């Protein structure tokens, strides 16, 4: 079973969840806003994906950061702290398999179809 991480009101997450439902693929949804995210999980992702790929610089959360906050997030340590404090800055959805492997970051029907079919 897959776990999909994100925020329930994110349109991209909604598209991914709808696609998974339509394909009959089992998953659990982990909402950052409701359940948070611990350092161990984030560290596991950072071992698989570069920190600058995990930070969503196109989203509203990033745009609302002050310039000093953005600058502080320009290092692996700063980005990690930012993602723990403001989970909505993490690129979403993040799809993880049952072993904790990051399968996909973001959503594309084509990519999901290739990976999960």
N, CA, C and O atoms as CSV, one atom per row, in Angstrom:
chain,resi,resn,atom,element,x,y,z
A,1,UNK,N,N,0.837,-1.179,0.000
A,1,UNK,CA,C,0.000,0.000,0.000
A,1,UNK,C,C,0.884,1.245,0.000
A,1,UNK,O,O,1.941,1.280,0.630
A,2,UNK,N,N,0.439,2.230,-0.698
A,2,UNK,CA,C,1.162,3.489,-0.796
A,2,UNK,C,C,0.662,4.460,0.262
A,2,UNK,O,O,-0.460,4.349,0.755
A,3,UNK,N,N,1.525,5.416,0.598
A,3,UNK,CA,C,1.120,6.546,1.424
A,3,UNK,C,C,1.360,7.793,0.595
A,3,UNK,O,O,2.436,7.973,0.025
A,4,UNK,N,N,0.363,8.647,0.531
A,4,UNK,CA,C,0.488,9.890,-0.210
A,4,UNK,C,C,0.439,11.030,0.803
A,4,UNK,O,O,-0.493,11.130,1.601
A,5,UNK,N,N,1.448,11.880,0.759
A,5,UNK,CA,C,1.590,12.985,1.698
A,5,UNK,C,C,1.227,14.290,1.008
A,5,UNK,O,O,1.569,14.511,-0.154
A,6,UNK,N,N,0.532,15.148,1.739
A,6,UNK,CA,C,0.184,16.445,1.185
A,6,UNK,C,C,-0.783,17.177,2.086
A,6,UNK,O,O,-0.841,16.952,3.295
A,7,UNK,N,N,-1.539,18.055,1.463
A,7,UNK,CA,C,-2.534,18.876,2.155
A,7,UNK,C,C,-3.856,18.671,1.437
A,7,UNK,O,O,-3.923,18.748,0.210
A,8,UNK,N,N,-4.898,18.413,2.194
A,8,UNK,CA,C,-6.198,18.053,1.618
A,8,UNK,C,C,-6.759,19.093,0.662
A,8,UNK,O,O,-7.419,18.728,-0.311
A,9,UNK,N,N,-6.519,20.376,0.907
A,9,UNK,CA,C,-7.108,21.394,0.035
A,9,UNK,C,C,-6.224,21.773,-1.154
A,9,UNK,O,O,-6.548,22.712,-1.881
A,10,UNK,N,N,-5.124,21.067,-1.362
A,10,UNK,CA,C,-4.238,21.323,-2.499
A,10,UNK,C,C,-4.831,20.680,-3.757
A,10,UNK,O,O,-5.124,19.484,-3.762
A,11,UNK,N,N,-5.007,21.453,-4.801
A,11,UNK,CA,C,-5.598,20.939,-6.040
A,11,UNK,C,C,-4.781,19.809,-6.653
A,11,UNK,O,O,-5.351,18.852,-7.176
A,12,UNK,N,N,-3.463,19.904,-6.598
A,12,UNK,CA,C,-2.625,18.848,-7.169
A,12,UNK,C,C,-2.786,17.556,-6.384
A,12,UNK,O,O,-2.821,16.472,-6.966
A,13,UNK,N,N,-2.883,17.667,-5.076
A,13,UNK,CA,C,-3.112,16.486,-4.238
A,13,UNK,C,C,-4.474,15.889,-4.567
A,13,UNK,O,O,-4.605,14.671,-4.689
A,14,UNK,N,N,-5.477,16.728,-4.711
A,14,UNK,CA,C,-6.816,16.240,-5.059
A,14,UNK,C,C,-6.790,15.471,-6.375
A,14,UNK,O,O,-7.429,14.425,-6.490
A,15,UNK,N,N,-6.058,15.973,-7.372
A,15,UNK,CA,C,-5.951,15.287,-8.666
A,15,UNK,C,C,-5.285,13.927,-8.498
A,15,UNK,O,O,-5.720,12.939,-9.089
A,16,UNK,N,N,-4.228,13.881,-7.690
A,16,UNK,CA,C,-3.522,12.611,-7.468
A,16,UNK,C,C,-4.423,11.600,-6.766
A,16,UNK,O,O,-4.462,10.429,-7.143
A,17,UNK,N,N,-5.149,12.057,-5.738
A,17,UNK,CA,C,-6.042,11.156,-5.014
A,17,UNK,C,C,-7.147,10.631,-5.917
A,17,UNK,O,O,-7.493,9.451,-5.862
A,18,UNK,N,N,-7.697,11.503,-6.742
A,18,UNK,CA,C,-8.742,11.092,-7.692
A,18,UNK,C,C,-8.183,10.064,-8.661
A,18,UNK,O,O,-8.836,9.059,-8.942
A,19,UNK,N,N,-6.984,10.301,-9.176
A,19,UNK,CA,C,-6.363,9.373,-10.124
A,19,UNK,C,C,-6.154,8.011,-9.464
A,19,UNK,O,O,-6.478,6.982,-10.057
A,20,UNK,N,N,-5.617,7.995,-8.246
A,20,UNK,CA,C,-5.402,6.731,-7.534
A,20,UNK,C,C,-6.719,5.996,-7.322
A,20,UNK,O,O,-6.790,4.780,-7.500
A,21,UNK,N,N,-7.766,6.733,-6.940
A,21,UNK,CA,C,-9.086,6.121,-6.747
A,21,UNK,C,C,-9.599,5.512,-8.050
A,21,UNK,O,O,-10.098,4.386,-8.066
A,22,UNK,N,N,-9.471,6.266,-9.135
A,22,UNK,CA,C,-9.960,5.789,-10.441
A,22,UNK,C,C,-9.216,4.551,-10.919
A,22,UNK,O,O,-9.783,3.722,-11.630
A,23,UNK,N,N,-7.954,4.421,-10.534
A,23,UNK,CA,C,-7.151,3.261,-10.935
A,23,UNK,C,C,-7.319,2.091,-9.969
A,23,UNK,O,O,-6.816,0.997,-10.224
A,24,UNK,N,N,-8.021,2.318,-8.865
A,24,UNK,CA,C,-8.207,1.262,-7.871
A,24,UNK,C,C,-6.948,0.948,-7.089
A,24,UNK,O,O,-6.764,-0.179,-6.630
A,25,UNK,N,N,-6.083,1.932,-6.933
A,25,UNK,CA,C,-4.818,1.736,-6.214
A,25,UNK,C,C,-5.019,2.113,-4.749
A,25,UNK,O,O,-5.477,3.212,-4.436
A,26,UNK,N,N,-4.669,1.186,-3.857
A,26,UNK,CA,C,-4.832,1.408,-2.420
A,26,UNK,C,C,-3.774,2.376,-1.901
A,26,UNK,O,O,-2.607,2.310,-2.286
A,27,UNK,N,N,-4.203,3.265,-1.029
A,27,UNK,CA,C,-3.281,4.226,-0.439
A,27,UNK,C,C,-3.842,4.718,0.891
A,27,UNK,O,O,-5.026,4.568,1.192
A,28,UNK,N,N,-2.946,5.310,1.669
A,28,UNK,CA,C,-3.321,6.053,2.872
A,28,UNK,C,C,-2.951,7.499,2.580
A,28,UNK,O,O,-1.938,7.765,1.934
A,29,UNK,N,N,-3.765,8.430,3.053
A,29,UNK,CA,C,-3.457,9.837,2.874
A,29,UNK,C,C,-2.977,10.414,4.196
A,29,UNK,O,O,-3.638,10.269,5.225
A,30,UNK,N,N,-1.822,11.069,4.160
A,30,UNK,CA,C,-1.266,11.724,5.343
A,30,UNK,C,C,-1.311,13.228,5.101
A,30,UNK,O,O,-0.574,13.763,4.273
A,31,UNK,N,N,-2.182,13.890,5.832
A,31,UNK,CA,C,-2.343,15.336,5.707
A,31,UNK,C,C,-1.382,16.033,6.667
A,31,UNK,O,O,-1.508,15.912,7.885
A,32,UNK,N,N,-0.416,16.769,6.098
A,32,UNK,CA,C,0.562,17.490,6.929
A,32,UNK,C,C,-0.100,18.436,7.919
A,32,UNK,O,O,0.349,18.570,9.057
A,33,UNK,N,N,-1.164,19.087,7.482
A,33,UNK,CA,C,-1.815,20.084,8.339
A,33,UNK,C,C,-2.420,19.444,9.581
A,33,UNK,O,O,-2.382,20.026,10.665
A,34,UNK,N,N,-2.975,18.254,9.424
A,34,UNK,CA,C,-3.645,17.588,10.539
A,34,UNK,C,C,-2.710,16.702,11.349
A,34,UNK,O,O,-2.821,16.634,12.573
A,35,UNK,N,N,-1.783,16.017,10.667
A,35,UNK,CA,C,-0.943,15.026,11.340
A,35,UNK,C,C,0.493,15.475,11.550
A,35,UNK,O,O,1.235,14.838,12.298
A,36,UNK,N,N,0.895,16.565,10.900
A,36,UNK,CA,C,2.271,17.024,11.024
A,36,UNK,C,C,3.248,16.103,10.301
A,36,UNK,O,O,2.853,15.235,9.523
A,37,UNK,N,N,4.522,16.314,10.575
A,37,UNK,CA,C,5.579,15.509,9.970
A,37,UNK,C,C,6.753,15.495,10.935
A,37,UNK,O,O,7.164,16.545,11.431
A,38,UNK,N,N,7.295,14.313,11.206
A,38,UNK,CA,C,8.419,14.258,12.131
A,38,UNK,C,C,9.753,14.302,11.387
A,38,UNK,O,O,9.833,14.045,10.185
A,39,UNK,N,N,10.771,14.631,12.132
A,39,UNK,CA,C,12.122,14.776,11.569
A,39,UNK,C,C,12.616,13.463,10.951
A,39,UNK,O,O,13.295,13.479,9.924
A,40,UNK,N,N,12.283,12.337,11.567
A,40,UNK,CA,C,12.753,11.050,11.054
A,40,UNK,C,C,12.233,10.790,9.645
A,40,UNK,O,O,12.975,10.326,8.779
A,41,UNK,N,N,10.956,11.091,9.418
A,41,UNK,CA,C,10.374,10.890,8.099
A,41,UNK,C,C,11.028,11.834,7.091
A,41,UNK,O,O,11.393,11.417,5.992
A,42,UNK,N,N,11.173,13.098,7.465
A,42,UNK,CA,C,11.799,14.062,6.563
A,42,UNK,C,C,13.245,13.668,6.274
A,42,UNK,O,O,13.695,13.765,5.132
A,43,UNK,N,N,13.970,13.229,7.287
A,43,UNK,CA,C,15.359,12.781,7.072
A,43,UNK,C,C,15.411,11.597,6.103
A,43,UNK,O,O,16.312,11.514,5.268
A,44,UNK,N,N,14.441,10.679,6.218
A,44,UNK,CA,C,14.398,9.532,5.295
A,44,UNK,C,C,14.187,10.011,3.860
A,44,UNK,O,O,14.808,9.491,2.933
A,45,UNK,N,N,13.314,10.998,3.678
A,45,UNK,CA,C,13.103,11.535,2.329
A,45,UNK,C,C,14.351,12.248,1.816
A,45,UNK,O,O,14.701,12.147,0.640
A,46,UNK,N,N,15.018,12.975,2.725
A,46,UNK,CA,C,16.216,13.716,2.324
A,46,UNK,C,C,17.375,12.797,1.952
A,46,UNK,O,O,18.311,13.228,1.280
A,47,UNK,N,N,17.324,11.556,2.374
A,47,UNK,CA,C,18.328,10.585,1.942
A,47,UNK,C,C,18.043,10.103,0.521
A,47,UNK,O,O,18.916,9.539,-0.139
A,48,UNK,N,N,16.799,10.331,0.051
A,48,UNK,CA,C,16.397,9.860,-1.271
A,48,UNK,C,C,16.284,10.989,-2.306
A,48,UNK,O,O,16.516,10.782,-3.497
A,49,UNK,N,N,15.931,12.157,-1.835
A,49,UNK,CA,C,15.709,13.296,-2.726
A,49,UNK,C,C,16.516,14.486,-2.228
A,49,UNK,O,O,16.647,14.676,-1.019
A,50,UNK,N,N,17.063,15.298,-3.145
A,50,UNK,CA,C,17.792,16.488,-2.694
A,50,UNK,C,C,16.843,17.484,-2.023
A,50,UNK,O,O,15.688,17.623,-2.424
A,51,UNK,N,N,17.344,18.166,-1.008
A,51,UNK,CA,C,16.514,19.107,-0.248
A,51,UNK,C,C,15.881,20.162,-1.140
A,51,UNK,O,O,14.735,20.555,-0.922
A,52,UNK,N,N,16.625,20.624,-2.150
A,52,UNK,CA,C,16.082,21.691,-2.999
A,52,UNK,C,C,14.978,21.183,-3.925
A,52,UNK,O,O,14.230,21.984,-4.486
A,53,UNK,N,N,14.867,19.876,-4.090
A,53,UNK,CA,C,13.759,19.313,-4.862
A,53,UNK,C,C,12.518,19.151,-3.976
A,53,UNK,O,O,11.393,19.201,-4.472
A,54,UNK,N,N,12.719,18.959,-2.682
A,54,UNK,CA,C,11.607,18.795,-1.750
A,54,UNK,C,C,10.935,20.124,-1.395
A,54,UNK,O,O,9.760,20.146,-1.028
A,55,UNK,N,N,11.669,21.221,-1.505
A,55,UNK,CA,C,11.097,22.535,-1.184
A,55,UNK,C,C,10.338,23.054,-2.401
A,55,UNK,O,O,10.889,23.161,-3.497
A,56,UNK,N,N,9.077,23.371,-2.188
A,56,UNK,CA,C,8.222,23.882,-3.261
A,56,UNK,C,C,8.329,25.402,-3.309
A,56,UNK,O,O,7.696,26.108,-2.525
A,57,UNK,N,N,9.140,25.891,-4.241
A,57,UNK,CA,C,9.344,27.332,-4.361
A,57,UNK,C,C,8.271,28.014,-5.215
A,57,UNK,O,O,8.291,29.233,-5.386
A,58,UNK,N,N,7.348,27.232,-5.743
A,58,UNK,CA,C,6.287,27.813,-6.581
A,58,UNK,C,C,5.005,28.060,-5.800
A,58,UNK,O,O,4.086,28.705,-6.305
A,59,UNK,N,N,4.937,27.560,-4.587
A,59,UNK,CA,C,3.688,27.632,-3.824
A,59,UNK,C,C,3.500,28.921,-3.050
A,59,UNK,O,O,4.417,29.728,-2.897
A,60,UNK,N,N,2.294,29.083,-2.575
A,60,UNK,CA,C,1.919,30.272,-1.806
A,60,UNK,C,C,2.725,30.384,-0.512
A,60,UNK,O,O,3.115,31.485,-0.123
A,61,UNK,N,N,2.976,29.270,0.151
A,61,UNK,CA,C,3.731,29.316,1.410
A,61,UNK,C,C,5.105,29.922,1.184
A,61,UNK,O,O,5.545,30.777,1.953
A,62,UNK,N,N,5.789,29.482,0.128
A,62,UNK,CA,C,7.118,30.019,-0.185
A,62,UNK,C,C,7.031,31.512,-0.496
A,62,UNK,O,O,7.838,32.300,-0.003
A,63,UNK,N,N,6.065,31.893,-1.304
A,63,UNK,CA,C,5.937,33.300,-1.705
A,63,UNK,C,C,5.657,34.206,-0.511
A,63,UNK,O,O,6.003,35.387,-0.536
A,64,UNK,N,N,5.033,33.665,0.534
A,64,UNK,CA,C,4.710,34.469,1.709
A,64,UNK,C,C,5.860,34.561,2.711
A,64,UNK,O,O,5.767,35.300,3.691
A,65,UNK,N,N,6.934,33.823,2.477
A,65,UNK,CA,C,8.086,33.899,3.374
A,65,UNK,C,C,8.811,35.232,3.207
A,65,UNK,O,O,8.802,35.824,2.128
A,66,UNK,N,N,9.430,35.689,4.274
A,66,UNK,CA,C,10.251,36.897,4.188
A,66,UNK,C,C,11.550,36.545,3.448
A,66,UNK,O,O,11.905,35.374,3.316
A,67,UNK,N,N,12.230,37.554,2.984
A,67,UNK,CA,C,13.513,37.309,2.295
A,67,UNK,C,C,14.521,36.624,3.223
A,67,UNK,O,O,15.222,35.713,2.782
A,68,UNK,N,N,14.617,37.035,4.504
A,68,UNK,CA,C,15.535,36.309,5.401
A,68,UNK,C,C,15.160,34.832,5.574
A,68,UNK,O,O,16.042,33.978,5.664
A,69,UNK,N,N,13.854,34.528,5.621
A,69,UNK,CA,C,13.424,33.129,5.736
A,69,UNK,C,C,13.814,32.345,4.489
A,69,UNK,O,O,14.286,31.212,4.584
A,70,UNK,N,N,13.617,32.945,3.331
A,70,UNK,CA,C,14.006,32.279,2.079
A,70,UNK,C,C,15.512,32.048,2.035
A,70,UNK,O,O,15.976,30.985,1.623
A,71,UNK,N,N,16.262,33.046,2.459
A,71,UNK,CA,C,17.724,32.911,2.461
A,71,UNK,C,C,18.162,31.809,3.411
A,71,UNK,O,O,19.067,31.036,3.093
A,72,UNK,N,N,17.526,31.730,4.580
A,72,UNK,CA,C,17.880,30.691,5.559
A,72,UNK,C,C,17.576,29.301,5.018
A,72,UNK,O,O,18.225,28.329,5.405
A,73,UNK,N,N,16.594,29.200,4.124
A,73,UNK,CA,C,16.225,27.904,3.543
A,73,UNK,C,C,17.143,27.521,2.386
A,73,UNK,O,O,16.894,26.526,1.704
A,74,UNK,N,N,18.181,28.283,2.162
A,74,UNK,CA,C,19.111,28.013,1.063
A,74,UNK,C,C,20.207,27.031,1.395
A,74,UNK,O,O,21.127,26.835,0.601
A,75,UNK,N,N,20.122,26.409,2.561
A,75,UNK,CA,C,21.080,25.368,2.950
A,75,UNK,C,C,20.289,24.117,3.315
A,75,UNK,O,O,19.101,24.213,3.626
A,76,UNK,N,N,20.919,22.957,3.284
A,76,UNK,CA,C,20.194,21.745,3.680
A,76,UNK,C,C,19.604,21.842,5.086
A,76,UNK,O,O,18.467,21.427,5.313
A,77,UNK,N,N,20.373,22.389,6.028
A,77,UNK,CA,C,19.895,22.500,7.405
A,77,UNK,C,C,18.732,23.483,7.503
A,77,UNK,O,O,17.730,23.205,8.163
A,78,UNK,N,N,18.869,24.631,6.846
A,78,UNK,CA,C,17.812,25.643,6.872
A,78,UNK,C,C,16.542,25.155,6.198
A,78,UNK,O,O,15.438,25.405,6.682
A,79,UNK,N,N,16.701,24.463,5.086
A,79,UNK,CA,C,15.533,23.929,4.372
A,79,UNK,C,C,14.823,22.870,5.223
A,79,UNK,O,O,13.594,22.812,5.249
A,80,UNK,N,N,15.592,22.046,5.909
A,80,UNK,CA,C,15.006,21.027,6.776
A,80,UNK,C,C,14.179,21.673,7.882
A,80,UNK,O,O,13.048,21.260,8.137
A,81,UNK,N,N,14.732,22.669,8.527
A,81,UNK,CA,C,13.994,23.359,9.599
A,81,UNK,C,C,12.734,24.015,9.059
A,81,UNK,O,O,11.683,23.958,9.696
A,82,UNK,N,N,12.832,24.640,7.884
A,82,UNK,CA,C,11.665,25.277,7.280
A,82,UNK,C,C,10.576,24.239,6.990
A,82,UNK,O,O,9.404,24.471,7.287
A,83,UNK,N,N,10.959,23.100,6.411
A,83,UNK,CA,C,9.975,22.066,6.076
A,83,UNK,C,C,9.317,21.484,7.323
A,83,UNK,O,O,8.147,21.102,7.280
A,84,UNK,N,N,10.049,21.411,8.428
A,84,UNK,CA,C,9.463,20.913,9.674
A,84,UNK,C,C,8.508,21.938,10.291
A,84,UNK,O,O,7.483,21.576,10.867
A,85,UNK,N,N,8.855,23.213,10.164
A,85,UNK,CA,C,8.028,24.276,10.747
A,85,UNK,C,C,6.824,24.617,9.878
A,85,UNK,O,O,5.740,24.891,10.394
A,86,UNK,N,N,7.013,24.600,8.565
A,86,UNK,CA,C,5.950,24.971,7.631
A,86,UNK,C,C,5.825,23.855,6.596
A,86,UNK,O,O,6.343,23.958,5.484
A,87,UNK,N,N,5.128,22.792,6.983
A,87,UNK,CA,C,5.059,21.597,6.135
A,87,UNK,C,C,4.440,21.874,4.771
A,87,UNK,O,O,4.679,21.125,3.824
A,88,UNK,N,N,3.658,22.925,4.656
A,88,UNK,CA,C,3.043,23.216,3.359
A,88,UNK,C,C,4.053,23.712,2.332
A,88,UNK,O,O,3.696,23.919,1.173
A,89,UNK,N,N,5.307,23.908,2.734
A,89,UNK,CA,C,6.342,24.294,1.778
A,89,UNK,C,C,6.970,23.059,1.106
A,89,UNK,O,O,7.784,23.192,0.192
A,90,UNK,N,N,6.589,21.869,1.563
A,90,UNK,CA,C,7.101,20.632,0.955
A,90,UNK,C,C,6.343,20.376,-0.339
A,90,UNK,O,O,5.115,20.464,-0.383
A,91,UNK,N,N,7.090,20.060,-1.392
A,91,UNK,CA,C,6.456,19.759,-2.681
A,91,UNK,C,C,5.479,18.611,-2.487
A,91,UNK,O,O,5.756,17.641,-1.782
A,92,UNK,N,N,4.338,18.749,-3.126
A,92,UNK,CA,C,3.294,17.742,-2.943
A,92,UNK,C,C,2.559,17.475,-4.236
A,92,UNK,O,O,2.553,18.292,-5.157
A,93,UNK,N,N,1.947,16.324,-4.279
A,93,UNK,CA,C,2.011,15.245,-3.302
A,93,UNK,C,C,3.339,14.500,-3.372
A,93,UNK,O,O,4.043,14.532,-4.381
A,94,UNK,N,N,3.653,13.842,-2.290
A,94,UNK,CA,C,4.794,12.944,-2.236
A,94,UNK,C,C,4.216,11.556,-2.049
A,94,UNK,O,O,3.487,11.302,-1.090
A,95,UNK,N,N,4.540,10.661,-2.964
A,95,UNK,CA,C,4.026,9.294,-2.920
A,95,UNK,C,C,5.139,8.365,-2.471
A,95,UNK,O,O,6.238,8.370,-3.026
A,96,UNK,N,N,4.836,7.571,-1.460
A,96,UNK,CA,C,5.819,6.683,-0.849
A,96,UNK,C,C,5.272,5.259,-0.858
A,96,UNK,O,O,4.083,5.046,-0.620
A,97,UNK,N,N,6.141,4.283,-1.133
A,97,UNK,CA,C,5.678,2.892,-1.099
A,97,UNK,C,C,5.741,2.350,0.330
A,97,UNK,O,O,6.134,3.057,1.257
A,98,UNK,N,N,5.348,1.085,0.491
A,98,UNK,CA,C,5.269,0.493,1.825
A,98,UNK,C,C,6.621,0.346,2.513
A,98,UNK,O,O,6.677,0.155,3.728
A,99,UNK,N,N,7.710,0.434,1.752
A,99,UNK,CA,C,9.050,0.349,2.325
A,99,UNK,C,C,9.616,1.719,2.694
A,99,UNK,O,O,10.729,1.816,3.212
A,100,UNK,N,N,8.843,2.783,2.425
A,100,UNK,CA,C,9.316,4.131,2.720
A,100,UNK,C,C,10.090,4.770,1.586
A,100,UNK,O,O,10.696,5.827,1.761
A,101,UNK,N,N,10.073,4.130,0.412
A,101,UNK,CA,C,10.770,4.680,-0.755
A,101,UNK,C,C,9.897,5.746,-1.426
A,101,UNK,O,O,8.710,5.529,-1.670
A,102,UNK,N,N,10.505,6.897,-1.719
A,102,UNK,CA,C,9.784,7.938,-2.447
A,102,UNK,C,C,9.614,7.464,-3.887
A,102,UNK,O,O,10.592,7.251,-4.604
A,103,UNK,N,N,8.366,7.304,-4.294
A,103,UNK,CA,C,8.044,6.813,-5.631
A,103,UNK,C,C,7.866,7.983,-6.598
A,103,UNK,O,O,8.309,7.920,-7.744
A,104,UNK,N,N,7.223,9.038,-6.134
A,104,UNK,CA,C,6.966,10.200,-6.991
A,104,UNK,C,C,6.855,11.450,-6.133
A,104,UNK,O,O,6.387,11.415,-4.995
A,105,UNK,N,N,7.299,12.546,-6.716
A,105,UNK,CA,C,7.225,13.853,-6.077
A,105,UNK,C,C,6.485,14.768,-7.036
A,105,UNK,O,O,6.935,14.986,-8.161
A,106,UNK,N,N,5.350,15.308,-6.597
A,106,UNK,CA,C,4.476,16.036,-7.509
A,106,UNK,C,C,3.531,15.038,-8.160
A,106,UNK,O,O,3.583,13.843,-7.869
A,107,UNK,N,N,2.666,15.533,-9.042
A,107,UNK,CA,C,1.724,14.635,-9.710
A,107,UNK,C,C,1.709,14.880,-11.206
A,107,UNK,O,O,1.629,16.014,-11.678
A,108,UNK,N,N,1.790,13.781,-11.932
A,108,UNK,CA,C,1.623,13.751,-13.380
A,108,UNK,C,C,0.935,12.426,-13.703
A,108,UNK,O,O,1.414,11.363,-13.307
A,109,UNK,N,N,-0.185,12.487,-14.418
A,109,UNK,CA,C,-0.871,11.249,-14.785
A,109,UNK,C,C,0.061,10.309,-15.520
A,109,UNK,O,O,0.044,9.101,-15.286
A,110,UNK,N,N,0.874,10.858,-16.407
A,110,UNK,CA,C,1.796,10.038,-17.202
A,110,UNK,C,C,2.789,9.316,-16.280
A,110,UNK,O,O,2.982,8.106,-16.395
A,111,UNK,N,N,3.409,10.058,-15.378
A,111,UNK,CA,C,4.401,9.461,-14.469
A,111,UNK,C,C,3.750,8.440,-13.550
A,111,UNK,O,O,4.268,7.336,-13.386
A,112,UNK,N,N,2.622,8.796,-12.950
A,112,UNK,CA,C,1.928,7.847,-12.076
A,112,UNK,C,C,1.546,6.592,-12.865
A,112,UNK,O,O,1.705,5.476,-12.369
A,113,UNK,N,N,1.049,6.770,-14.081
A,113,UNK,CA,C,0.670,5.646,-14.906
A,113,UNK,C,C,1.834,4.716,-15.210
A,113,UNK,O,O,1.692,3.494,-15.183
A,114,UNK,N,N,2.992,5.313,-15.501
A,114,UNK,CA,C,4.182,4.506,-15.791
A,114,UNK,C,C,4.687,3.779,-14.547
A,114,UNK,O,O,5.108,2.625,-14.624
A,115,UNK,N,N,4.642,4.456,-13.408
A,115,UNK,CA,C,5.179,3.881,-12.178
A,115,UNK,C,C,4.250,2.871,-11.512
A,115,UNK,O,O,4.712,1.909,-10.897
A,116,UNK,N,N,2.944,3.088,-11.635
A,116,UNK,CA,C,2.014,2.310,-10.836
A,116,UNK,C,C,1.166,1.316,-11.629
A,116,UNK,O,O,0.396,0.555,-11.043
A,117,UNK,N,N,1.296,1.317,-12.929
A,117,UNK,CA,C,0.473,0.398,-13.733
A,117,UNK,C,C,1.191,-0.908,-13.997
A,117,UNK,O,O,0.643,-1.791,-14.657
